[in-house]
Amino acid sequence: MLTLAALTRQPEYLLHPLHTAGPEDRVVDRAELVMPGERPARLAGTLLVCSPDTVDIGHAHGRLRHWADQGAAGLVLVAEAAPSPQRPLLEAARHAALPLLASGAPVAAWRRTLIPQVAEHRRQEADRHAARLARLLDYLDSDSSPAGDLLDWLARQLDAEVSLQRDSRISVPPSGRCLSAADSTFTSVHSLRDDDLLLTAHRHHPFSTADQDLLARSAMVLTTRRRTSVPAGGTLLAETLHAVHLAAFQALMTGHIESAQRILGPLLPYLLDTDDVQIAIVNCADTSRDEMLARVETLLSDTGLAVRCPAFDGHIVVVAPHRDPGLPEAPAVTALRRLVADRSRRLSLGISPTLPLQDTATGFALAYDAIAAARLSPTRAAVAPLNPGLLDALDLPAAQQWATVLLQPVLSHQLSTVALGLEFEVSAASRILGIHRNTLSRRIHTMLRATGLATDRTADRITLSLALQIHALHGPATAPHPTPTLAHLLAQPPVTDWAATALAPLGRERTDQRTTSSDTLARTLRTWADEDFRVDTTAQRLNLYPATVRGHVRTAEALLGWILLSNVPTGLLPDDKDAPGKQSGLRNLAVALQAGPGTPRTTLPDPTACCMSTSGRGHDKDPQCDTASPATA
């Protein structure tokens, strides 16, 4: 991938750093020329280019902090002579942790030649990485070439010293960090599974994300070659092919469609040559997932991409192209229905509706939600409705307008990535997406702050999640419409009727009326929501044991059919045992408690209401504005 370090080594850019934000390299997706008085069209991954007088020194701290928070790759000051930035600008860059560079190339050269070259470099880097991964497959066969040939090939590809060393002979640093400040040596270390060997690479410039990926997958290849107890061929090759398939799937989940097509191209050239797909998730239950994966791959042939779910041990995820609009569903989905119809295996199949390929992450979340219904279905399969109950009850034009206004500051971001991070526990979502959990958490916090929501409250995350779900399923507002407050949106009869129906099971008769009566459950749920879904503070407020509160919430889960507190039944161990396992159930509960009958009434935060109350637009001011969070203020 194209990085700042790689760009500084290109002589035509005449770049040299004035300030770096640490030893980490930055990936550059694009470059944009910023003119005085203009705002960049997109910031995430963008290398911003401007003359030294473009940034107002008086507002430098705020502007550079905003650019850094939005994920800008760096700032380049352009001048025919080497620019000498004022000290406040340097201090602002250090404070914002934004790399600051100088370029001797003129503005005209950047506009006509260098910025288009950045886009071309990015494309070439993606093609090169895909070609390297394809070439790596040739080194799987230990009979065709010795391991030393692979190490020599890696050294040439990475311009580095590459070797295998024992654990006892090297101290393992964080991958890609500087080991020696004197000679600025960067080292990347990757362990071989089932062995005490380490694959190490040393060079004098940082390793990019693509370089790290190549080394990690090379360590996997070396591991499989050393497993002499496994016959050559089939299993070893299959494991590496699965790793390539997973890399393509994770590229789809993060919205990198072209990268996924390049990764998968040498193996399945036309599989992702489609506009629409369905996502299916096979829940293996007590069946061996590896055995079931082999059956799924044989069944699908080249009609779908099957991968082990990287977050949930019992799941197999299938990306099923749906090319023929005349068919009710993708051919791969039809084949999977036949597989799970055998009830003796206790399999179940959650299926998403047909969605654009770029909405793969949304399809995954919908398919996951459908698994619960599939377990109860006579066919052991269920399709998630395109309009789940809550979203179907909303006034569509008004809901689109509200979501568009709230998401306006972040519409250029990868919304589906953050949406998935809000739908699942962050550790699980990061494994699904193939990114570090800290990276995903940073993206979520950035979007929360940009939309005026607090980063430390579950209720604020529910508001953002609701807006993202509306935007994902219905798109942005397309026609002028008065912007409602969230409170007004949820007070309409279709939503209040939905809420009353959804909460009705709490009032049904049960055996143990002492601890789980309808009044007890309702009071616990409303207090739990009012305490921002914290079990400990809810227990203190109700004078109950925390275990009793958890018991009440789990009883409500069974009655309402929503995942509220219980962990997903796949062996995942979340960091916080009280953390909700699935956002969709919590989102439904919070909206139902606000829209349905009963007190105290839950009130979700709504930054758009504060904006409209000051501008005189829209409906009545939301009471949440009176206690706006620091992030909103």
C-alpha positions in Angstrom: 0.0 0.0 0.0 1.1 3.6 -0.6 2.4 5.2 2.6 4.0 8.5 3.6 7.3 6.7 3.9 7.0 5.5 0.3 6.1 8.9 -1.0 9.0 10.6 0.7 11.3 8.2 -1.2 9.8 9.3 -4.6 12.2 12.1 -5.8 9.6 14.0 -7.9 7.6 14.9 -4.8 10.6 16.6 -3.1 9.2 15.7 0.3 10.9 15.9 3.6 9.3 15.7 7.1 9.0 18.7 9.4 7.2 16.7 12.1 6.2 13.0 12.3 3.5 11.6 14.6 5.7 8.7 15.8 7.3 5.6 14.2 4.0 4.4 12.7 3.7 4.8 8.9 0.5 6.3 7.5 -1.4 4.8 4.5 -2.2 7.3 1.8 -5.4 6.6 -0.1 -5.5 9.9 -2.0 -4.1 13.5 -2.1 -6.1 16.7 -2.3 -5.1 20.3 -2.8 -6.6 22.6 -0.2 -7.1 26.2 -1.2 -7.8 29.1 1.1 -11.4 29.2 2.4 -12.1 25.6 1.1 -12.8 22.5 3.0 -11.4 19.1 1.9 -14.0 16.9 0.3 -12.8 13.9 2.2 -10.3 13.5 5.1 -9.9 9.8 5.9 -6.7 8.6 4.4 -6.1 11.9 2.5 -2.8 13.6 2.2 -3.7 17.3 2.4 -1.5 19.7 0.2 -1.5 23.5 0.6 0.7 26.5 0.7 2.0 27.7 4.1 -0.3 30.7 4.2 -3.5 28.6 3.7 -3.7 27.5 7.3 -4.7 30.4 9.6 -2.2 30.4 12.4 -4.9 31.6 14.8 -7.0 28.6 14.2 -4.2 26.1 13.4 -4.7 24.0 16.6 -8.4 23.4 16.0 -8.2 22.8 12.3 -5.2 20.4 12.5 -6.9 18.5 15.4 -10.1 18.2 13.3 -8.1 16.9 10.3 -6.3 14.4 12.5 -9.5 13.2 14.2 -11.0 12.6 10.8 -8.1 10.3 9.8 -6.0 12.6 7.5 -2.8 10.9 6.4 -0.7 14.1 6.8 -0.3 17.8 5.7 2.2 18.9 3.1 3.3 22.6 2.9 4.2 23.5 -0.7 6.6 26.2 -1.7 9.1 26.7 -4.5 11.7 27.3 -1.8 11.9 25.2 1.2 9.1 26.5 3.5 9.8 27.5 7.1 6.6 27.0 9.0 5.9 29.2 11.9 6.4 27.7 15.3 2.7 27.7 16.2 2.0 25.6 13.2 4.6 23.0 14.2 3.3 23.0 17.7 -0.3 22.5 16.4 0.9 19.5 14.3 2.6 17.9 17.3 -0.4 18.5 19.5 -2.7 17.0 16.9 -0.3 14.1 16.1 -0.6 15.0 12.4 2.5 14.4 10.2 3.7 17.6 8.7 5.9 17.6 5.6 7.4 20.2 3.2 7.6 19.9 -0.6 9.8 21.9 -3.0 7.4 21.1 -5.9 5.2 24.0 -6.9 1.4 24.0 -6.5 0.9 23.7 -10.2 2.9 20.5 -10.3 0.9 19.0 -7.6 -2.4 19.9 -9.3 -1.4 18.6 -12.8 0.9 15.7 -12.1 1.7 14.7 -8.5 -1.9 14.3 -7.1 -3.0 12.1 -10.0 0.2 10.1 -9.5 -0.8 9.4 -5.9 -4.0 7.8 -7.2 -2.0 5.8 -9.7 0.6 4.7 -7.1 -2.2 3.5 -4.8 -3.7 1.4 -7.6 -0.3 0.0 -8.5 0.4 -0.9 -4.9 -2.9 -2.8 -4.6 -2.1 -4.7 -7.8 1.4 -5.5 -6.6 0.2 -6.8 -3.2 -2.4 -9.0 -4.9 0.3 -10.4 -7.2 2.6 -11.0 -4.2 -0.1 -13.0 -2.4 -0.7 -15.1 -5.5 3.0 -15.8 -5.9 3.2 -16.8 -2.2 0.9 -19.8 -3.0 3.7 -21.3 -5.2 5.9 -21.7 -2.1 3.4 -24.0 -0.3 4.9 -27.2 -1.9 8.0 -28.1 0.0 9.1 -30.4 -2.8 9.2 -27.6 -5.4 11.6 -25.2 -3.5 13.4 -25.0 -0.2 12.3 -22.6 2.5 15.4 -20.5 1.8 14.0 -19.6 -1.5 10.9 -18.1 0.2 13.1 -16.1 2.5 15.2 -14.8 -0.4 12.0 -13.9 -2.3 10.7 -12.0 0.7 14.0 -10.1 1.1 13.7 -8.9 -2.5 10.1 -8.0 -2.2 10.5 -6.0 1.0 14.0 -4.7 0.5 14.9 -6.1 3.9 17.0 -8.7 5.7 14.7 -11.7 6.3 15.5 -14.7 8.5 14.2 -17.5 10.8 15.3 -17.3 14.4 14.6 -19.1 17.6 12.4 -17.4 20.3 15.3 -17.6 22.8 17.6 -15.6 20.5 15.5 -12.5 19.9 13.3 -10.2 22.0 10.0 -9.8 20.2 9.1 -6.1 19.8 5.7 -4.7 18.8 5.6 -5.5 15.1 7.1 -2.8 12.9 8.5 -0.6 15.7 12.0 0.8 16.0 14.5 -1.4 17.9 17.5 0.8 17.7 17.2 4.6 17.7 20.9 4.9 16.7 20.5 3.3 13.3 16.7 3.7 13.0 16.2 -0.1 12.3 12.6 -1.2 12.0 11.9 -4.9 12.7 8.8 -6.9 12.0 8.4 -10.3 13.9 5.9 -13.0 13.2 5.6 -16.4 15.1 5.3 -19.7 13.3 2.4 -21.7 14.8 3.2 -25.0 16.5 6.9 -24.0 16.6 9.4 -21.8 18.5 10.6 -20.1 15.3 10.2 -16.5 14.4 10.1 -14.9 11.0 12.0 -11.6 11.3 12.5 -8.8 8.9 14.9 -5.8 9.4 15.1 -2.6 7.3 15.7 1.1 7.7 12.2 2.3 6.9 8.8 1.3 8.4 6.8 -1.6 7.2 3.5 -0.8 5.6 0.2 -2.6 6.3 0.6 -4.6 3.1 4.2 -5.6 4.0 3.0 -6.7 7.4 0.2 -8.7 5.8 2.7 -10.4 3.4 5.0 -11.4 6.3 2.1 -12.7 8.4 0.9 -14.9 5.5 4.4 -16.0 4.8 4.7 -17.2 8.4 1.6 -19.2 7.8 3.1 -20.8 4.7 6.3 -21.7 6.5 4.2 -23.2 9.3 2.3 -25.5 7.0 5.5 -26.6 5.2 6.9 -27.7 8.6 4.0 -29.8 9.6 5.5 -33.0 8.2 2.9 -35.2 9.9 0.3 -33.9 7.3 0.6 -35.3 3.8 1.7 -32.9 1.2 -1.0 -31.4 -0.9 -4.7 -31.1 0.0 -4.9 -29.9 3.6 -1.8 -27.6 3.5 -2.9 -25.9 0.3 -6.5 -25.7 1.5 -5.5 -23.8 4.6 -3.6 -21.2 2.7 -6.4 -20.9 0.2 -8.8 -20.3 3.1 -6.5 -17.5 4.3 -6.6 -15.9 0.9 -10.4 -16.3 0.9 -10.6 -14.7 4.3 -8.5 -11.7 3.2 -10.9 -11.1 0.3 -13.9 -11.4 2.6 -12.4 -8.9 5.1 -11.7 -6.5 2.2 -15.4 -6.7 1.2 -16.4 -6.1 4.8 -14.4 -2.9 5.0 -15.7 -1.6 1.6 -12.5 -2.3 -0.5 -14.3 -3.9 -3.4 -11.5 -3.6 -5.9 -8.9 -5.0 -3.5 -11.2 -8.0 -2.8 -11.5 -8.6 -6.5 -7.7 -8.4 -7.0 -7.0 -10.8 -4.1 -9.5 -13.4 -5.3 -8.8 -12.9 -9.0 -6.1 -15.5 -9.5 -8.3 -18.2 -7.8 -11.9 -17.3 -8.7 -11.7 -14.6 -11.4 -15.4 -13.9 -11.9 -16.9 -14.7 -8.6 -17.1 -11.0 -7.4 -17.9 -9.7 -10.8 -21.4 -8.8 -9.6 -23.4 -5.8 -8.4 -25.6 -7.6 -5.9 -25.0 -10.3 -3.3 -26.6 -12.2 -0.4 -24.8 -13.0 2.8 -25.5 -16.3 4.4 -24.3 -17.6 7.8 -24.3 -21.3 8.6 -24.5 -22.0 12.3 -22.8 -25.3 12.7 -24.1 -26.1 16.2 -22.5 -29.3 17.4 -21.1 -30.2 14.0 -17.4 -29.8 13.3 -16.9 -26.5 11.5 -14.0 -27.7 9.4 -15.9 -30.8 8.2 -18.9 -28.6 7.4 -16.7 -26.0 5.6 -15.4 -28.8 3.3 -19.0 -29.8 2.6 -20.1 -26.2 1.9 -17.2 -25.6 -0.5 -17.9 -28.8 -2.4 -21.6 -27.9 -2.6 -21.0 -24.3 -3.8 -18.2 -25.0 -6.3 -17.6 -21.6 -7.8 -21.0 -20.0 -7.0 -20.0 -18.5 -3.6 -17.2 -17.6 -1.3 -17.1 -19.5 2.0 -14.9 -18.6 5.0 -14.7 -19.4 8.6 -16.1 -16.6 10.6 -13.1 -15.0 12.3 -15.1 -13.9 15.3 -17.6 -16.7 16.1 -16.3 -20.2 16.2 -19.5 -22.0 15.2 -20.2 -19.9 12.0 -19.4 -20.2 8.3 -20.0 -17.1 6.2 -20.9 -17.3 2.6 -20.8 -14.4 0.1 -23.3 -15.5 -2.6 -23.4 -13.4 -5.9 -27.0 -12.8 -7.1 -26.6 -11.9 -10.8 -29.9 -13.0 -12.2 -32.7 -10.7 -11.1 -35.2 -13.3 -12.4 -34.2 -15.7 -9.6 -35.7 -15.2 -6.2 -32.3 -15.8 -4.5 -28.7 -16.5 -5.2 -27.9 -20.0 -6.4 -25.5 -20.5 -3.6 -28.3 -19.7 -1.0 -30.6 -22.3 -2.7 -27.8 -24.9 -2.3 -27.3 -24.0 1.3 -31.0 -24.4 2.1 -30.7 -28.1 1.0 -27.8 -28.6 3.3 -29.4 -27.3 6.4 -32.8 -29.0 5.7 -31.4 -32.2 7.3 -32.6 -31.6 10.8 -30.4 -34.4 12.2 -27.3 -32.1 12.0 -29.1 -29.2 13.9 -27.6 -26.7 11.5 -29.3 -23.3 10.9 -29.0 -20.8 8.1 -29.4 -17.0 8.5 -29.7 -15.2 5.1 -29.6 -11.5 4.2 -31.8 -9.9 1.6 -30.2 -9.1 -1.7 -28.0 -6.0 -1.3 -25.3 -4.1 -3.3 -21.8 -5.7 -3.0 -20.5 -2.6 -1.2 -23.1 -3.3 1.6 -21.5 -6.7 2.5 -21.1 -5.6 6.2 -24.8 -4.7 6.4 -25.7 -8.0 4.9 -23.5 -9.8 7.5 -25.3 -8.1 10.4 -28.8 -8.9 8.9 -27.8 -12.5 8.3 -26.6 -12.8 11.9 -29.9 -11.5 13.2 -31.8 -14.1 11.1 -30.1 -17.1 12.8 -32.4 -16.8 15.8 -35.4 -17.1 13.6 -33.8 -19.9 11.5 -33.4 -22.1 14.7 -37.2 -22.1 15.1 -38.1 -22.5 11.4 -39.2 -25.9 10.1 -36.7 -25.5 7.2 -33.9 -24.4 9.6 -33.4 -21.3 7.4 -34.6 -17.7 7.6 -34.2 -14.5 5.5 -33.8 -11.3 7.4 -36.4 -8.8 6.4 -35.1 -5.8 4.5 -37.1 -3.6 6.8 -36.9 -5.0 10.3 -39.9 -4.3 12.5 -38.7 -1.0 14.1 -37.4 0.5 10.8 -40.6 -0.6 9.0 -42.7 1.4 11.6 -40.8 4.7 11.1 -42.1 7.4 8.7 -39.6 6.8 5.9 -39.1 10.3 4.5 -38.8 11.8 8.0 -36.5 9.1 9.2 -34.2 9.5 6.2 -34.1 13.3 6.8 -33.2 12.9 10.5 -30.5 10.3 9.8 -29.0 12.4 6.9 -28.8 15.5 9.1 -27.2 13.6 12.0 -24.7 11.8 9.7 -23.9 14.9 7.5 -20.4 15.4 9.0 -19.4 11.8 8.3 -21.1 10.9 5.1 -17.7 10.6 3.4 -16.6 8.0 5.9 -16.8 4.2 5.8 -20.2 4.0 7.4 -20.7 0.3 7.1 -17.4 -0.4 9.1 -18.6 1.7 12.0 -22.1 0.3 11.8 -20.7 -3.2 12.2 -18.5 -2.0 15.1 -21.6 -0.8 16.8 -23.7 -3.9 16.0 -21.2 -6.3 17.7 -18.8 -6.2 20.5 -15.7 -4.4 19.3 -13.3 -7.4 19.6 -15.6 -9.5 17.5 -16.3 -6.8 14.9 -12.5 -6.1 14.5 -11.8 -9.8 13.8 -14.7 -9.9 11.3 -13.3 -6.8 9.5 -9.6 -7.8 9.8 -8.5 -4.6 11.5 -7.1 -4.0 15.0 -9.7 -3.4 17.6 -8.0 -0.1 18.6 -8.4 1.1 15.0 -12.1 0.2 14.9 -12.6 1.8 18.4 -10.9 5.0 17.2 -13.2 5.2 14.1 -16.3 4.7 16.3 -15.1 7.5 18.7 -14.3 9.8 15.8 -17.8 9.4 14.3 -19.5 9.8 17.7 -17.6 13.1 18.3 -18.2 14.3 14.8 -22.0 13.8 15.1 -22.1 15.5 18.6 -22.6 12.3 20.6 -20.7 11.2 23.7 -18.1 8.4 23.4 -18.7 6.9 26.8 -22.5 6.3 26.8 -24.3 3.3 25.4 -27.4 5.4 24.7 -25.4 7.7 22.4 -24.1 4.7 20.5 -27.7 3.5 20.1 -28.7 6.8 18.5 -25.8 6.6 16.1 -26.5 3.0 15.3 -30.2 3.8 14.6 -29.1 6.5 12.1 -26.6 4.2 10.4 -29.2 1.5 10.0 -31.7 3.9 8.5 -29.0 5.2 6.1 -27.8 1.7 5.2 -31.3 0.3 4.4 -32.9 3.4 2.8 -30.1 5.7 1.8 -29.9 9.5 2.3 -32.8 11.8 2.0 -33.6 12.5 -1.6 -36.3 15.2 -1.4 -36.7 18.3 0.9 -38.5 17.3 4.1 -38.8 19.1 7.4 -36.3 17.6 9.8 -38.0 16.0 12.8 -36.4 15.5 16.2 -35.8 11.9 17.2 -38.4 12.3 20.0 -41.0 13.4 17.4 -40.1 10.6 15.1 -40.6 7.9 17.8 -43.9 9.5 19.0 -45.8 8.7 15.8 -48.6 6.1 16.1 -46.9 3.4 13.9 -43.9 3.4 16.2 -45.9 3.6 19.5 -48.0 0.7 18.2 -44.9 -1.3 17.4 -43.4 -0.6 20.8 -46.6 -1.7 22.7 -46.7 -4.9 20.7 -43.0 -5.6 21.2 -43.2 -5.1 24.9 -46.5 -7.0 25.3 -44.7 -10.4 26.1 -43.5 -8.9 29.4 -47.1 -9.0 30.7 -47.7 -12.6 30.0 -48.3 -15.0 32.9 -45.3 -17.0 34.1 -44.6 -19.6 36.7 -42.4 -17.6 39.0 -44.4 -14.5 39.7 -42.2 -13.6 42.8 -39.1 -12.6 40.8 -40.2 -12.2 37.2 -43.6 -10.6 37.3 -44.4 -8.1 34.6 -44.0 -5.1 36.9 -40.7 -6.4 38.2 -39.3 -7.0 34.7 -40.5 -3.7 33.4 -39.1 -1.8 36.4 -35.7 -3.5 36.0 -35.5 -2.9 32.3 -36.5 0.8 32.6 -34.0 1.4 35.4 -31.3 -0.5 33.5 -31.9 1.7 30.5 -32.0 4.8 32.7 -28.6 3.8 34.2 -27.2 3.6 30.6 -27.5 -0.3 30.7 -25.1 -0.7 33.6 -25.9 -3.7 35.8 -23.9 -2.6 38.9 -25.6 0.8 39.2 -29.0 -0.7 38.4 -28.6 -3.2 41.2 -27.7 -0.4 43.7 -30.6 1.7 42.6 -33.1 -1.2 42.9 -31.5 -2.6 46.1 -30.9 -6.0 44.3 -28.0 -8.2 43.7 -26.2 -7.8 40.3 -26.9 -11.5 39.6 -30.6 -10.8 40.1 -30.6 -7.9 37.6 -28.8 -10.1 35.1 -31.5 -12.8 35.7 -34.3 -10.3 35.0 -32.6 -9.1 31.8 -32.1 -12.7 30.6 -35.7 -13.5 31.3 -36.8 -10.5 29.3 -34.5 -11.7 26.5 -36.4 -14.9 26.3 -39.7 -13.2 26.3 -38.9 -10.4 23.8 -36.7 -12.4 21.5 -33.9 -9.8 21.6 -30.2 -10.3 22.6 -29.7 -7.8 25.4 -27.1 -9.1 27.8 -26.3 -12.7 27.0 -23.2 -13.5 25.1 -23.5 -14.8 21.6 -23.6 -18.7 21.8 -20.3 -19.3 19.9 -17.5 -19.4 22.5 -16.6 -15.7 22.2 -15.4 -14.2 25.5 -16.1 -10.4 25.6 -13.9 -8.1 27.7 -16.9 -6.9 29.8 -19.3 -9.6 31.0 -22.0 -6.9 31.4 -21.5 -5.6 27.8 -24.4 -6.2 25.4 -23.5 -8.9 22.9 -25.6 -7.5 20.0 -26.6 -3.9 19.5 -29.8 -4.5 17.5 -31.6 -6.0 20.5 -30.5 -3.1 22.8 -31.5 -0.6 20.1 -35.0 -2.1 19.9 -35.4 -2.1 23.6 -34.3 1.5 24.0 -36.7 2.7 21.3 -39.6 0.6 22.7 -39.1 2.0 26.2 -39.1 5.6 24.8 -42.1 5.1 22.4 -44.1 2.6 24.5 -46.3 3.1 27.6 -44.9 3.2 31.1 -42.6 5.4 33.2 -39.9 6.4 33.6 -39.6 7.0 29.9 -36.3 6.4 28.2 -35.0 9.4 26.2 -32.3 8.7 23.6 -29.9 11.6 23.0 -30.5 13.6 19.8 -27.9 16.3 18.7 -30.0 17.3 15.8 -32.7 18.6 18.2 -30.2 21.0 19.7 -29.2 22.3 16.3 -32.8 22.8 15.2 -33.8 24.5 18.5 -31.1 27.2 17.9 -32.0 27.6 14.2 -35.8 27.7 14.6 -36.2 24.7 12.2 -38.0 21.4 12.7 -40.1 20.3 15.6 -40.1 21.1 19.3 -36.8 21.0 21.1 -35.8 17.6 22.6 -35.5 17.6 26.4 -32.1 15.9 26.0 -30.7 19.2 24.8 -31.0 20.6 28.3 -28.5 18.1 29.5 -26.3 17.9 26.4 -23.1 15.9 26.8 -19.7 17.6 26.6 -19.2 16.0 23.1 -22.5 17.6 22.0 -21.6 21.0 23.4 
